[in-house]
Amino acid sequence: MSTLSNPSLKSINWFGVVLVSLMFWFSTSLLMDFVIMPGLFVTGMMSQPDFGTAGYALFWVFNRLELICGALILTGLLVAHQARTDHTVMDSGIRSRWAIELALGLMAIVLVMTYALTPAMGALGVSLNAFEPATLPVGMNQLHLLYFGLEALKLIGCGLLLRLYFHDLQVSGEA
């Protein structure tokens, strides 16, 4: 019990946790969307018989990292919002209600991508007959469009959160 009430323990810098998580999430999403996936598409991954299994394995790991980043961001924003004083008036910034709503939206997007879209695309891409040539399943294009639409919304949301974060840094730098 003495460790819980020990005043010498340092508290977590939630602004730093939010910034590092947000920048990691944003940069890895850009890397995945604009480097890794186009590279796999150009090299012919979609024509391989086990592309569904390989894609599912890749996105299984990536979606779990996104869930961790989203949870850290949402937790940090809730802590920062709770820690503000009653005398602080902020029209925007990381402590604003908009930041928390953006983080909740990002978590909803990642949950849909992780537990609905990725398993559906993996199931469509599973090759049940090793002797048939690999073809793109019928519903895969619609799922890809939906996935990339949600991915675009996620990138916009991350960008807006970064903008709110850097707005706070500019305001604190001017004061």
TORSE-783770 format. One line per 3 residues: number of its first residue (from 1); their letters; for each residue x, y, z of N, C-alpha, C. Coordinates in Angstrom, 1 decimal. Layout:
N
NUM = A = X:Y:Z:X:Y:Z:X:Y:Z ~ ...
% end
This chain:
175
1 = MST = 0.8:-1.2:0.0:0.0:0.0:0.0:0.9:1.2:0.0 ~ 2.1:1.1:0.5:2.9:2.3:0.6:3.4:2.7:-0.8 ~ 3.4:1.8:-1.8:3.8:2.2:-3.1:2.7:3.0:-3.8
4 = LSN = 1.5:2.8:-3.4:0.4:3.6:-4.1:0.4:5.0:-3.6 ~ 0.8:5.3:-2.3:0.7:6.6:-1.8:2.1:7.3:-1.7 ~ 3.1:6.7:-2.3:4.4:7.3:-2.3:4.4:8.5:-3.2
7 = PSL = 4.7:9.7:-2.7:4.7:10.9:-3.5:5.9:11.0:-4.4 ~ 6.9:10.2:-4.2:8.1:10.3:-5.0:8.0:9.6:-6.4 ~ 6.9:8.9:-6.6:6.6:8.3:-7.9:6.2:9.4:-8.9
10 = KSI = 6.8:9.3:-10.1:6.4:10.3:-11.1:5.2:9.9:-11.8 ~ 4.4:10.8:-12.2:3.2:10.5:-12.9:3.5:10.4:-14.4 ~ 2.6:9.8:-15.1:2.9:9.6:-16.6:2.6:10.9:-17.3
13 = NWF = 3.4:11.2:-18.2:3.2:12.3:-19.1:2.3:11.9:-20.2 ~ 1.0:12.2:-20.0:0.0:11.7:-21.0:0.0:12.4:-22.3 ~ 0.5:13.7:-22.2:0.6:14.4:-23.5:1.7:13.8:-24.4
16 = GVV = 2.7:13.3:-23.8:3.8:12.6:-24.5:3.3:11.3:-25.0 ~ 2.5:10.5:-24.2:2.0:9.3:-24.6:1.0:9.4:-25.8 ~ 0.2:10.5:-25.8:-0.7:10.7:-26.9:0.0:11.1:-28.1
19 = LVS = 1.0:11.9:-28.0:1.8:12.4:-29.2:2.6:11.2:-29.8 ~ 3.3:10.4:-29.0:4.0:9.3:-29.5:3.1:8.3:-30.2 ~ 2.0:7.9:-29.5:1.1:7.0:-30.0:0.4:7.5:-31.3
22 = LMF = 0.1:8.7:-31.3:-0.6:9.3:-32.5:0.4:9.4:-33.7 ~ 1.6:9.8:-33.5:2.6:9.8:-34.6:2.9:8.4:-35.0 ~ 3.1:7.5:-34.1:3.4:6.1:-34.5:2.3:5.5:-35.4
25 = WFS = 1.0:5.7:-34.9:-0.1:5.2:-35.6:-0.3:5.9:-37.0 ~ -0.1:7.2:-37.1:-0.3:7.9:-38.3:0.8:7.5:-39.3 ~ 2.1:7.4:-38.8:3.2:7.1:-39.8:3.1:5.6:-40.2
28 = TSL = 2.7:4.7:-39.3:2.7:3.3:-39.8:1.5:3.1:-40.7 ~ 0.4:3.8:-40.5:-0.7:3.7:-41.5:-0.3:4.2:-42.8 ~ 0.4:5.3:-42.9:0.9:5.9:-44.2:1.8:4.9:-44.8
31 = LMD = 2.7:4.3:-44.0:3.7:3.3:-44.6:2.9:2.1:-45.1 ~ 2.0:1.6:-44.4:1.2:0.4:-44.8:0.4:0.8:-46.1 ~ -0.3:1.9:-46.1:-1.1:2.3:-47.2:-0.4:2.7:-48.5
34 = FVI = 0.7:3.3:-48.4:1.4:3.9:-49.5:2.7:3.2:-49.9 ~ 3.2:2.3:-49.1:4.4:1.6:-49.4:4.2:0.1:-49.5 ~ 3.8:-0.5:-48.4:3.7:-1.9:-48.3:2.6:-2.5:-49.2
37 = MPG = 1.4:-2.0:-49.0:0.3:-2.6:-49.8:0.5:-2.4:-51.3 ~ 0.8:-1.2:-51.8:1.1:-1.1:-53.2:2.2:-2.0:-53.7 ~ 3.3:-2.1:-52.9:4.4:-3.0:-53.2:3.9:-4.5:-53.4
40 = LFV = 3.1:-4.9:-52.4:2.6:-6.3:-52.5:1.6:-6.4:-53.7 ~ 0.9:-5.4:-54.0:0.0:-5.5:-55.2:0.7:-5.6:-56.5 ~ 1.8:-4.7:-56.6:2.6:-4.7:-57.8:3.3:-6.0:-58.0
43 = TGM = 3.8:-6.6:-56.9:4.5:-7.9:-57.1:3.6:-9.1:-57.3 ~ 2.3:-8.9:-57.3:1.4:-10.0:-57.7:0.9:-10.8:-56.5 ~ 0.8:-10.2:-55.4:0.3:-10.9:-54.2:-1.1:-11.3:-54.4
46 = MSQ = -2.0:-10.5:-55.1:-3.4:-10.9:-55.3:-3.6:-12.1:-56.2 ~ -2.6:-12.4:-57.0:-2.7:-13.6:-57.9:-2.2:-14.9:-57.3 ~ -1.6:-14.8:-56.1:-1.1:-16.0:-55.4:-2.3:-16.7:-54.7
49 = PDF = -2.2:-18.0:-54.7:-3.3:-18.8:-54.1:-3.6:-18.6:-52.6 ~ -2.6:-18.2:-51.9:-2.8:-18.0:-50.4:-2.7:-16.5:-50.0 ~ -3.2:-15.6:-50.9:-3.1:-14.2:-50.6:-4.0:-13.8:-49.5
52 = GTA = -5.1:-14.5:-49.3:-6.1:-14.2:-48.3:-5.5:-14.5:-46.9 ~ -4.8:-15.6:-46.8:-4.2:-16.0:-45.5:-3.1:-15.1:-45.2 ~ -2.2:-14.8:-46.2:-1.1:-13.9:-45.9:-1.6:-12.5:-45.5
55 = GYA = -2.6:-12.0:-46.3:-3.1:-10.7:-46.0:-3.8:-10.6:-44.6 ~ -4.5:-11.7:-44.2:-5.1:-11.7:-42.9:-4.1:-11.7:-41.8 ~ -3.0:-12.5:-42.0:-1.9:-12.5:-41.0:-1.3:-11.2:-40.8
58 = LFW = -1.0:-10.5:-42.0:-0.4:-9.2:-41.9:-1.3:-8.2:-41.2 ~ -2.6:-8.1:-41.6:-3.5:-7.2:-41.0:-3.9:-7.6:-39.6 ~ -3.8:-8.8:-39.2:-4.1:-9.2:-37.8:-3.2:-8.5:-36.9
61 = VFN = -1.9:-8.5:-37.2:-0.9:-7.9:-36.4:-1.1:-6.4:-36.4 ~ -1.2:-5.8:-37.6:-1.3:-4.4:-37.7:-2.6:-3.8:-37.1 ~ -3.7:-4.5:-37.2:-4.9:-4.0:-36.5:-4.8:-4.1:-35.0
64 = RLE = -4.1:-5.0:-34.5:-3.9:-5.1:-33.0:-3.0:-3.9:-32.5 ~ -2.0:-3.6:-33.3:-1.2:-2.4:-33.0:-2.0:-1.1:-33.1 ~ -2.9:-1.1:-34.0:-3.8:0.1:-34.1:-4.8:0.2:-32.9
67 = LIC = -5.2:-1.0:-32.4:-6.1:-1.0:-31.2:-5.3:-0.5:-30.0 ~ -4.1:-0.9:-29.9:-3.3:-0.4:-28.8:-3.0:1.1:-28.8 ~ -2.7:1.6:-30.0:-2.5:3.0:-30.2:-3.7:3.8:-29.9
70 = GAL = -4.9:3.3:-30.5:-6.1:4.0:-30.2:-6.5:4.0:-28.8 ~ -6.3:2.9:-28.1:-6.6:2.9:-26.6:-5.7:3.8:-25.8 ~ -4.4:3.9:-26.2:-3.5:4.8:-25.5:-3.9:6.2:-25.7
73 = ILT = -4.3:6.6:-27.0:-4.7:7.9:-27.3:-5.9:8.3:-26.6 ~ -6.9:7.5:-26.6:-8.2:7.7:-25.9:-8.0:7.9:-24.4 ~ -7.2:7.0:-23.8:-6.9:7.1:-22.4:-6.2:8.4:-22.1
76 = GLL = -5.2:8.7:-22.9:-4.4:10.0:-22.6:-5.3:11.2:-22.7 ~ -6.2:11.2:-23.7:-7.1:12.3:-23.9:-8.1:12.5:-22.7 ~ -8.6:11.3:-22.3:-9.5:11.3:-21.2:-8.8:11.8:-19.9
79 = VAH = -7.6:11.4:-19.7:-6.8:11.9:-18.5:-6.6:13.4:-18.6 ~ -6.1:13.8:-19.8:-5.9:15.2:-20.0:-7.1:16.1:-19.8 ~ -8.2:15.6:-20.3:-9.5:16.3:-20.2:-9.9:16.4:-18.7
82 = QAR = -9.7:15.3:-18.0:-10.1:15.2:-16.6:-9.2:16.1:-15.7 ~ -7.9:16.2:-16.1:-7.0:17.0:-15.3:-7.0:18.5:-15.5 ~ -7.8:19.0:-16.4:-7.9:20.4:-16.7:-8.6:21.1:-15.5
85 = TDH = -8.2:22.3:-15.2:-8.8:23.0:-14.1:-10.1:23.7:-14.6 ~ -10.9:24.1:-13.6:-12.2:24.7:-14.0:-12.0:26.1:-14.5 ~ -10.9:26.7:-14.2:-10.6:28.1:-14.7:-10.0:28.1:-16.1
88 = TVM = -9.6:27.0:-16.6:-9.0:26.9:-17.9:-10.2:27.0:-19.0 ~ -10.1:28.0:-19.9:-11.0:28.1:-21.0:-10.2:27.8:-22.3 ~ -10.6:26.8:-23.0:-9.9:26.4:-24.2:-10.9:26.3:-25.3
91 = DSG = -10.7:27.0:-26.4:-11.6:26.9:-27.5:-11.3:25.7:-28.4 ~ -10.1:25.2:-28.4:-9.8:23.9:-29.1:-8.5:23.4:-28.4 ~ -8.0:22.3:-28.9:-6.8:21.7:-28.4:-7.1:20.3:-27.9
94 = IRS = -6.0:19.7:-27.4:-6.1:18.3:-27.0:-7.0:18.0:-25.8 ~ -7.3:19.0:-25.0:-8.2:18.9:-23.9:-9.6:19.1:-24.3 ~ -9.9:19.4:-25.5:-11.3:19.8:-25.9:-12.1:18.5:-26.1
97 = RWA = -13.4:18.8:-26.1:-14.4:17.7:-26.3:-14.2:17.1:-27.7 ~ -13.8:17.9:-28.7:-13.6:17.5:-30.0:-12.5:16.4:-30.1 ~ -11.5:16.6:-29.4:-10.4:15.6:-29.4:-10.9:14.2:-28.9
100 = IEL = -11.7:14.2:-27.9:-12.2:13.0:-27.3:-13.1:12.3:-28.3 ~ -14.0:13.1:-29.0:-14.9:12.6:-29.9:-14.2:12.1:-31.2 ~ -13.1:12.7:-31.6:-12.3:12.2:-32.7:-11.6:10.9:-32.3
103 = ALG = -11.1:10.8:-31.1:-10.5:9.5:-30.6:-11.5:8.4:-30.5 ~ -12.7:8.7:-30.1:-13.8:7.7:-30.0:-14.2:7.2:-31.5 ~ -14.2:8.2:-32.4:-14.5:7.8:-33.8:-13.4:7.0:-34.4
106 = LMA = -12.1:7.3:-34.0:-11.0:6.5:-34.5:-11.1:5.1:-33.9 ~ -11.4:5.0:-32.7:-11.5:3.6:-32.1:-12.6:2.8:-32.7 ~ -13.8:3.5:-33.0:-14.9:2.8:-33.7:-14.4:2.3:-35.1
109 = IVL = -13.7:3.1:-35.8:-13.2:2.7:-37.1:-12.3:1.5:-37.0 ~ -11.4:1.6:-36.1:-10.4:0.5:-35.9:-11.1:-0.8:-35.5 ~ -12.1:-0.7:-34.6:-12.8:-1.9:-34.2:-13.6:-2.5:-35.3
112 = VMT = -14.2:-1.7:-36.2:-14.9:-2.2:-37.4:-13.9:-2.9:-38.3 ~ -12.7:-2.2:-38.5:-11.7:-2.8:-39.4:-11.2:-4.1:-38.9 ~ -10.9:-4.2:-37.6:-10.3:-5.3:-36.9:-11.3:-6.5:-36.8
115 = YAL = -12.5:-6.3:-36.4:-13.4:-7.4:-36.1:-14.5:-7.6:-37.1 ~ -14.6:-6.8:-38.2:-15.6:-7.1:-39.2:-14.9:-7.2:-40.6 ~ -14.2:-6.1:-41.0:-13.7:-6.1:-42.4:-12.6:-7.1:-42.6
118 = TPA = -11.6:-7.0:-41.8:-10.4:-7.9:-42.0:-10.8:-9.4:-42.0 ~ -11.6:-9.9:-41.0:-12.0:-11.3:-41.1:-12.8:-11.6:-42.3 ~ -13.7:-10.7:-42.8:-14.5:-10.9:-43.9:-13.6:-11.0:-45.2
121 = MGA = -12.7:-10.1:-45.3:-11.8:-10.2:-46.5:-10.9:-11.4:-46.4 ~ -10.4:-11.8:-45.2:-9.6:-13.0:-45.1:-10.4:-14.2:-45.5 ~ -11.7:-14.3:-45.1:-12.5:-15.4:-45.4:-12.8:-15.5:-46.9
124 = LGV = -13.0:-14.3:-47.6:-13.2:-14.3:-49.0:-12.0:-14.8:-49.8 ~ -10.8:-14.4:-49.2:-9.6:-14.7:-50.0:-9.0:-16.1:-49.7 ~ -9.6:-16.9:-48.8:-9.1:-18.2:-48.6:-9.3:-19.1:-49.8
127 = SLN = -8.2:-19.8:-50.2:-8.3:-20.7:-51.3:-8.7:-22.1:-50.8 ~ -9.8:-22.6:-51.2:-10.3:-23.9:-50.8:-9.9:-25.0:-51.7 ~ -9.5:-24.6:-52.9:-9.1:-25.6:-53.9:-7.7:-25.2:-54.5
130 = AFE = -6.7:-26.0:-54.1:-5.3:-25.6:-54.5:-5.1:-25.8:-56.0 ~ -6.0:-26.5:-56.7:-5.7:-26.7:-58.2:-6.4:-25.6:-59.0 ~ -7.2:-24.8:-58.5:-7.8:-23.7:-59.3:-6.9:-22.5:-59.3
133 = PAT = -6.9:-21.8:-60.4:-6.0:-20.6:-60.5:-6.6:-19.5:-59.6 ~ -5.8:-18.8:-59.0:-6.2:-17.7:-58.0:-6.9:-16.6:-58.8 ~ -8.1:-16.3:-58.3:-8.9:-15.2:-58.9:-9.4:-14.3:-57.7
136 = LPV = -9.7:-13.1:-58.0:-10.2:-12.2:-57.0:-11.6:-12.5:-56.7 ~ -12.0:-12.8:-55.5:-13.4:-13.2:-55.2:-14.4:-12.0:-55.5 ~ -15.6:-12.4:-55.7:-16.6:-11.4:-56.2:-16.8:-10.2:-55.3
139 = GMN = -16.9:-10.4:-54.0:-17.2:-9.3:-53.1:-15.9:-8.6:-52.6 ~ -14.8:-9.0:-53.0:-13.5:-8.4:-52.5:-13.4:-6.9:-52.8 ~ -13.7:-6.5:-54.0:-13.6:-5.1:-54.4:-14.4:-4.2:-53.6
142 = QLH = -15.6:-4.6:-53.2:-16.5:-3.7:-52.3:-15.9:-3.6:-50.9 ~ -15.4:-4.8:-50.4:-14.7:-4.7:-49.1:-13.4:-3.9:-49.1 ~ -12.7:-4.0:-50.2:-11.5:-3.1:-50.3:-11.9:-1.6:-50.3
145 = LLY = -12.9:-1.3:-51.1:-13.3:0.1:-51.1:-13.8:0.6:-49.8 ~ -14.5:-0.2:-49.1:-15.0:0.1:-47.7:-13.8:0.2:-46.8 ~ -12.9:-0.7:-46.9:-11.7:-0.6:-46.0:-10.9:0.6:-46.3
148 = FGL = -10.6:1.0:-47.5:-9.8:2.1:-47.8:-10.6:3.4:-47.5 ~ -11.9:3.4:-47.6:-12.7:4.6:-47.2:-12.5:4.8:-45.7 ~ -12.6:3.7:-44.9:-12.4:3.9:-43.5:-11.0:4.2:-43.1
151 = EAL = -10.1:3.7:-43.9:-8.6:4.1:-43.7:-8.4:5.6:-44.0 ~ -9.1:6.1:-45.0:-9.0:7.5:-45.3:-9.6:8.4:-44.2 ~ -10.7:7.9:-43.6:-11.3:8.6:-42.5:-10.4:8.6:-41.3
154 = KLI = -9.7:7.4:-41.1:-8.8:7.3:-40.0:-7.6:8.2:-40.1 ~ -7.1:8.3:-41.3:-5.9:9.2:-41.5:-6.3:10.7:-41.3 ~ -7.5:11.0:-41.8:-8.0:12.4:-41.6:-8.2:12.7:-40.1
157 = GCG = -8.8:11.7:-39.3:-8.9:11.9:-37.9:-7.6:12.0:-37.2 ~ -6.6:11.2:-37.5:-5.3:11.3:-36.9:-4.7:12.7:-37.2 ~ -4.8:13.1:-38.5:-4.3:14.4:-38.8:-5.0:15.6:-38.1
160 = LLL = -6.3:15.5:-37.9:-7.0:16.5:-37.1:-6.5:16.5:-35.6 ~ -6.3:15.3:-35.1:-5.8:15.2:-33.7:-4.4:15.8:-33.6 ~ -3.6:15.5:-34.5:-2.2:16.1:-34.5:-2.3:17.6:-34.6
163 = RLY = -3.3:18.1:-35.4:-3.4:19.6:-35.6:-3.9:20.2:-34.2 ~ -4.8:19.5:-33.5:-5.2:20.0:-32.2:-4.1:20.0:-31.2 ~ -3.3:18.9:-31.3:-2.1:18.8:-30.4:-1.1:19.9:-30.6
166 = FHD = -0.8:20.2:-31.9:0.2:21.2:-32.2:-0.4:22.6:-32.0 ~ -1.7:22.8:-32.0:-2.4:24.0:-31.7:-2.1:24.4:-30.2 ~ -2.1:23.4:-29.3:-1.8:23.6:-27.9:-0.3:23.9:-27.7
169 = LQV = 0.6:23.3:-28.5:2.0:23.7:-28.4:2.2:25.1:-28.8 ~ 1.5:25.6:-29.9:1.7:27.0:-30.3:1.1:27.9:-29.3 ~ 0.0:27.6:-28.7:-0.6:28.5:-27.7:0.3:28.6:-26.5
172 = SGE = 0.8:27.4:-26.0:1.7:27.5:-24.8:3.0:28.1:-25.1 ~ 3.5:28.1:-26.4:4.7:28.7:-26.8:4.6:30.2:-26.9 ~ 3.4:30.7:-27.2:3.1:32.2:-27.2:3.0:32.8:-25.9
175 = A = 2.5:32.0:-24.9:2.2:32.5:-23.6:3.5:32.8:-22.8
% end
